[in-house]
Protein backbone atom coordinates (compact mmCIF):
# COMPACT_ATOMS: atom_id res chain seq x y z
CA UNK A 1 0.00 0.00 0.00
CA UNK A 2 1.35 3.41 -0.95
CA UNK A 3 1.26 6.00 1.82
CA UNK A 4 1.98 9.67 1.61
CA UNK A 5 5.28 10.60 3.25
CA UNK A 6 3.58 13.75 4.53
CA UNK A 7 1.17 11.74 6.70
CA UNK A 8 3.54 9.04 7.95
CA UNK A 9 3.70 9.14 11.72
CA UNK A 10 1.00 11.81 12.04
CA UNK A 11 -0.94 10.05 14.80
CA UNK A 12 -2.09 13.48 15.98
CA UNK A 13 -4.45 13.64 12.99
CA UNK A 14 -6.60 10.74 14.19
CA UNK A 15 -7.96 12.34 17.38
CA UNK A 16 -8.54 15.63 15.53
CA UNK A 17 -10.47 13.79 12.81
CA UNK A 18 -12.58 11.95 15.37
CA UNK A 19 -13.36 15.21 17.18
CA UNK A 20 -14.33 16.89 13.91
CA UNK A 21 -16.62 14.00 12.95
CA UNK A 22 -18.28 14.01 16.38
CA UNK A 23 -18.83 17.77 16.17
CA UNK A 24 -20.38 17.42 12.71
CA UNK A 25 -22.61 14.62 13.99
CA UNK A 26 -23.76 16.77 16.91
CA UNK A 27 -24.66 19.61 14.53
CA UNK A 28 -26.60 17.20 12.33
CA UNK A 29 -28.47 15.82 15.34
CA UNK A 30 -29.28 19.35 16.50
CA UNK A 31 -30.79 20.22 13.12
CA UNK A 32 -32.55 16.96 12.24
CA UNK A 33 -33.84 15.57 15.53
CA UNK A 34 -36.69 18.06 16.13
CA UNK A 35 -38.29 17.67 12.71
CA UNK A 36 -37.48 14.44 10.82
CA UNK A 37 -40.88 14.56 9.14
CA UNK A 38 -40.67 18.23 8.13
CA UNK A 39 -41.99 18.56 4.58
CA UNK A 40 -40.64 20.73 1.81
CA UNK A 41 -40.65 20.86 -1.98
CA UNK A 42 -37.71 20.19 -4.26
CA UNK A 43 -37.12 23.52 -6.02
CA UNK A 44 -35.61 22.38 -9.34
CA UNK A 45 -34.30 19.48 -11.37
CA UNK A 46 -36.14 16.39 -12.55
CA UNK A 47 -38.10 16.14 -9.29
CA UNK A 48 -39.06 19.84 -9.11
CA UNK A 49 -42.18 20.41 -7.07
CA UNK A 50 -42.19 16.99 -5.41
CA UNK A 51 -42.91 17.16 -1.68
CA UNK A 52 -40.37 15.27 0.44
CA UNK A 53 -39.61 14.93 4.15
CA UNK A 54 -36.35 15.77 5.86
CA UNK A 55 -36.09 12.04 6.58
CA UNK A 56 -36.23 11.34 2.81
CA UNK A 57 -33.49 13.93 2.15
CA UNK A 58 -31.20 12.47 4.83
CA UNK A 59 -31.67 8.91 3.54
CA UNK A 60 -31.01 10.11 0.00
CA UNK A 61 -27.79 11.79 1.16
CA UNK A 62 -26.59 8.57 2.83
CA UNK A 63 -27.33 6.64 -0.37
CA UNK A 64 -25.42 9.14 -2.50
CA UNK A 65 -22.50 9.16 -0.08
CA UNK A 66 -22.29 5.36 -0.21
CA UNK A 67 -22.51 5.36 -4.01
CA UNK A 68 -19.66 7.87 -4.34
CA UNK A 69 -17.53 5.95 -1.82
CA UNK A 70 -17.98 2.86 -3.99
CA UNK A 71 -16.86 4.81 -7.05
CA UNK A 72 -13.79 6.09 -5.20
CA UNK A 73 -12.98 2.56 -4.05
CA UNK A 74 -13.16 1.27 -7.63
CA UNK A 75 -10.78 4.04 -8.75
CA UNK A 76 -8.38 3.31 -5.91
CA UNK A 77 -8.40 -0.41 -6.71
CA UNK A 78 -7.64 0.32 -10.35
CA UNK A 79 -4.69 2.50 -9.32
CA UNK A 80 -3.03 0.43 -6.61
CA UNK A 81 -4.42 -3.04 -7.34
CA UNK A 82 -5.42 -3.70 -3.73
CA UNK A 83 -8.92 -5.04 -3.15
CA UNK A 84 -10.95 -5.16 0.03
CA UNK A 85 -8.82 -2.55 1.78
C-alpha positions as CSV (number, residue, x, y, z in Angstrom):
1,X,0.0,0.0,0.0
2,X,1.4,3.4,-1.0
3,X,1.3,6.0,1.8
4,X,2.0,9.7,1.6
5,X,5.3,10.6,3.2
6,X,3.6,13.8,4.5
7,X,1.2,11.7,6.7
8,X,3.5,9.0,7.9
9,X,3.7,9.1,11.7
10,X,1.0,11.8,12.0
11,X,-0.9,10.0,14.8
12,X,-2.1,13.5,16.0
13,X,-4.4,13.6,13.0
14,X,-6.6,10.7,14.2
15,X,-8.0,12.3,17.4
16,X,-8.5,15.6,15.5
17,X,-10.5,13.8,12.8
18,X,-12.6,11.9,15.4
19,X,-13.4,15.2,17.2
20,X,-14.3,16.9,13.9
21,X,-16.6,14.0,13.0
22,X,-18.3,14.0,16.4
23,X,-18.8,17.8,16.2
24,X,-20.4,17.4,12.7
25,X,-22.6,14.6,14.0
26,X,-23.8,16.8,16.9
27,X,-24.7,19.6,14.5
28,X,-26.6,17.2,12.3
29,X,-28.5,15.8,15.3
30,X,-29.3,19.4,16.5
31,X,-30.8,20.2,13.1
32,X,-32.5,17.0,12.2
33,X,-33.8,15.6,15.5
34,X,-36.7,18.1,16.1
35,X,-38.3,17.7,12.7
36,X,-37.5,14.4,10.8
37,X,-40.9,14.6,9.1
38,X,-40.7,18.2,8.1
39,X,-42.0,18.6,4.6
40,X,-40.6,20.7,1.8
41,X,-40.7,20.9,-2.0
42,X,-37.7,20.2,-4.3
43,X,-37.1,23.5,-6.0
44,X,-35.6,22.4,-9.3
45,X,-34.3,19.5,-11.4
46,X,-36.1,16.4,-12.5
47,X,-38.1,16.1,-9.3
48,X,-39.1,19.8,-9.1
49,X,-42.2,20.4,-7.1
50,X,-42.2,17.0,-5.4
51,X,-42.9,17.2,-1.7
52,X,-40.4,15.3,0.4
53,X,-39.6,14.9,4.2
54,X,-36.3,15.8,5.9
55,X,-36.1,12.0,6.6
56,X,-36.2,11.3,2.8
57,X,-33.5,13.9,2.2
58,X,-31.2,12.5,4.8
59,X,-31.7,8.9,3.5
60,X,-31.0,10.1,0.0
61,X,-27.8,11.8,1.2
62,X,-26.6,8.6,2.8
63,X,-27.3,6.6,-0.4
64,X,-25.4,9.1,-2.5
65,X,-22.5,9.2,-0.1
66,X,-22.3,5.4,-0.2
67,X,-22.5,5.4,-4.0
68,X,-19.7,7.9,-4.3
69,X,-17.5,6.0,-1.8
70,X,-18.0,2.9,-4.0
71,X,-16.9,4.8,-7.0
72,X,-13.8,6.1,-5.2
73,X,-13.0,2.6,-4.1
74,X,-13.2,1.3,-7.6
75,X,-10.8,4.0,-8.8
76,X,-8.4,3.3,-5.9
77,X,-8.4,-0.4,-6.7
78,X,-7.6,0.3,-10.4
79,X,-4.7,2.5,-9.3
80,X,-3.0,0.4,-6.6
81,X,-4.4,-3.0,-7.3
82,X,-5.4,-3.7,-3.7
83,X,-8.9,-5.0,-3.1
84,X,-10.9,-5.2,0.0
85,X,-8.8,-2.5,1.8
